[in-house]
């Protein structure tokens, strides 16, 4: 049987780097204490998180097989566990780290940022949805001064007018007495260009907002390559 690409990328147990193989000044704990976390490589930081003797080699394998820290952050548990040496506990630790990183991007409860441009909205939501492998629809609820009231996940799955219930989009806005909303969803493909379906759904949402007295300020498409404002493009508005 021919080995798969993934199998061929896996180093043998005898070639995997260990902490004891590194010079004392190159070991991650030493580097952290003497150079600071900002000077450390991604592999060194991963080694500290993994916390095992084979941490340097495991970090190498994770980055080699997933290609980048962003793709690693989007991986599911079963995908992480395909890397030799990553068991359920290690995979769970990595997933917990990613989730903590995402939560650090959340708006603190005692702060209400202002969204005054598409870039502001994209900056708020990109850490949550840009790297997801499945489409998700979110809404930013705003008051009359464009201060953020809340950021809410509405729907998971491809944006399609036959399955997206417009009423669900405005449910939280009505409950929060929001004056306006910005809707946004991600494109896992990385292409931020709107599809005809995106434009059609936007048109229906904008129409419903006018009936309810809630302004739909924009519809953003967010990807790892950037974002697109349908309002700026005049599509659906």
C-alpha positions in Angstrom: 0.0 0.0 0.0 1.3 3.4 -1.0 1.7 5.8 2.0 -0.6 8.9 2.0 0.9 12.4 1.9 0.0 12.9 5.5 1.8 9.7 6.5 4.8 10.6 4.4 5.0 13.9 6.3 5.2 12.1 9.6 8.8 11.8 10.9 10.0 8.7 12.5 10.3 8.5 16.3 14.1 8.7 16.0 14.1 12.0 14.1 11.6 13.9 16.2 13.2 16.8 18.1 13.1 16.7 21.9 13.7 19.4 24.5 16.8 17.6 25.8 18.3 17.8 22.3 18.3 21.6 22.3 21.1 23.7 23.7 20.1 25.2 27.1 19.8 28.7 25.7 17.4 27.4 22.9 15.0 25.7 25.2 11.6 27.4 25.3 11.4 28.1 29.0 14.9 29.7 28.8 13.8 31.7 25.8 10.6 32.9 27.5 12.5 34.0 30.6 15.4 35.7 28.8 13.9 37.0 25.5 10.2 37.3 26.3 7.2 35.7 24.5 7.2 38.2 21.7 10.7 37.1 20.6 9.7 33.4 20.5 8.8 31.6 17.3 5.4 30.0 16.8 7.0 26.6 17.2 8.6 27.5 20.5 5.3 28.8 21.8 3.5 25.6 20.7 6.2 23.6 22.5 5.4 25.4 25.8 1.7 24.8 25.3 2.2 21.1 24.5 4.3 20.7 27.6 6.0 17.4 26.7 9.6 16.3 26.1 8.8 15.8 22.4 7.2 19.3 22.3 9.7 20.7 19.7 9.1 17.8 17.3 5.3 17.8 17.9 5.2 21.5 17.2 7.2 21.0 14.0 4.8 18.2 12.9 1.7 20.3 13.6 2.9 23.3 11.6 4.2 21.1 8.8 1.0 19.2 8.4 -1.5 22.1 8.7 0.7 24.6 6.9 0.1 27.6 9.2 -1.0 28.6 12.7 -4.3 29.8 11.2 -5.1 26.5 9.6 -4.0 24.8 12.8 -6.5 27.0 14.8 -9.3 25.9 12.5 -8.6 22.2 12.9 -11.1 19.8 14.5 -10.0 17.5 17.3 -9.9 14.4 15.1 -7.7 16.2 12.7 -5.3 17.2 15.4 -5.2 13.6 16.7 -4.0 12.3 13.3 -0.6 13.8 14.1 1.5 11.1 15.9 1.9 12.0 19.6 -1.2 14.2 19.8 -3.7 12.3 21.9 -7.1 13.4 23.2 -5.6 15.4 26.1 -3.1 17.3 23.8 -5.8 18.0 21.2 -8.2 19.3 23.9 -5.4 21.5 25.2 -4.9 23.0 21.8 -8.6 23.5 21.2 -8.9 25.2 24.6 -6.0 27.5 23.7 -7.7 28.5 20.5 -11.0 29.2 22.2 -9.3 31.4 24.9 -7.6 33.3 22.1 -10.9 34.0 20.4 -12.5 35.1 23.7 -9.7 37.6 24.3 -10.9 39.2 21.1 -14.4 39.7 22.5 -15.5 43.2 23.6 -15.1 43.5 27.4 -18.4 43.8 29.2 -17.6 47.3 30.4 -16.6 48.7 27.0 -18.8 49.5 24.1 -16.9 50.2 20.9 -18.3 52.3 18.1 -18.7 50.8 14.7 -18.5 53.7 12.2 -17.2 51.9 9.1 -17.1 48.5 7.5 -13.6 48.1 8.7 -14.7 48.5 12.3 -17.3 45.8 11.9 -14.9 43.4 10.1 -12.3 44.0 12.8 -14.8 43.1 15.5 -15.9 39.9 13.8 -12.9 38.6 11.9 -11.3 36.9 15.0 -14.6 34.9 15.5 -15.4 33.8 11.9 -12.6 34.5 9.4 -10.9 31.1 9.8 -14.0 28.9 10.2 -14.5 26.0 7.8 -18.3 26.4 7.7 -20.3 29.6 6.9 -21.8 31.4 9.9 -24.1 34.4 9.9 -23.6 37.0 12.7 -25.1 40.3 13.5 -23.8 43.4 15.3 -26.5 45.1 17.3 -26.1 48.9 17.6 -27.7 51.8 19.5 -28.6 55.2 18.0 -24.9 56.3 18.4 -23.6 53.2 16.7 -22.2 51.8 20.0 -22.2 48.0 20.0 -24.9 46.5 22.2 -24.0 42.9 21.4 -22.6 40.6 18.8 -24.8 37.6 18.1 -24.4 34.4 16.1 -27.6 33.8 14.1 -27.0 30.9 11.8 -24.6 28.1 10.8 -24.5 26.9 7.2 -24.5 28.2 3.7 -26.4 31.5 3.2 -29.5 30.6 1.3 -32.8 32.6 1.2 -34.7 29.3 1.4 -33.3 28.4 4.9 -32.3 31.7 6.5 -35.2 33.1 8.4 -35.2 36.8 8.3 -37.2 37.0 11.4 -34.5 35.2 13.4 -32.0 37.9 12.3 -34.1 40.7 13.9 -35.3 38.7 17.0 -32.3 39.7 19.1 -32.3 43.2 17.7 -35.9 43.7 18.8 -35.2 42.2 22.3 -32.2 44.5 22.7 -34.0 47.6 21.4 -31.3 48.0 18.8 -31.6 51.0 16.4 -29.5 49.4 13.7 -27.7 46.2 12.8 -24.8 45.1 10.7 -24.9 41.5 9.4 -21.9 39.5 8.4 -20.9 36.1 7.3 -17.7 34.3 6.4 -16.6 32.6 3.2 -14.4 29.6 4.0 -13.0 29.7 0.5 -11.2 32.9 1.3 -12.9 34.8 -1.6 -14.7 37.8 -0.2 -16.7 38.5 -3.3 -20.5 38.3 -2.8 -22.5 35.6 -4.5 -25.9 36.2 -6.1 -27.4 34.4 -3.1 -25.6 36.8 -0.8 -27.1 39.8 -2.6 -30.6 38.3 -2.6 -30.5 37.6 1.1 -29.2 41.1 1.8 -32.1 42.6 -0.2 -34.6 40.6 1.8 -33.0 41.6 5.1 -32.8 45.3 4.3 -36.5 45.2 3.2 -37.5 43.6 6.5 -35.5 46.1 8.5 -37.4 49.0 6.9 -40.7 47.5 7.9 -39.5 47.0 11.5 -37.8 50.4 11.8 -34.3 48.9 12.3 -31.6 50.1 9.9 -29.5 47.5 8.2 -26.3 49.5 7.9 -24.2 46.9 6.0 -23.7 43.3 5.1 -20.0 42.2 5.4 -18.3 39.2 3.9 -15.3 38.3 6.0 -12.4 36.0 5.1 -8.8 35.5 5.9 -8.0 37.5 2.8 -10.0 40.6 3.9 -13.6 41.7 3.8 -16.2 43.1 1.4 -19.0 45.6 2.2 -22.1 45.0 0.1 -23.3 48.5 1.1 -20.2 50.1 -0.4 -20.7 48.0 -3.5 -24.4 49.0 -3.7 -25.5 45.3 -3.8 -28.7 44.5 -2.0 -29.1 48.1 -0.7 
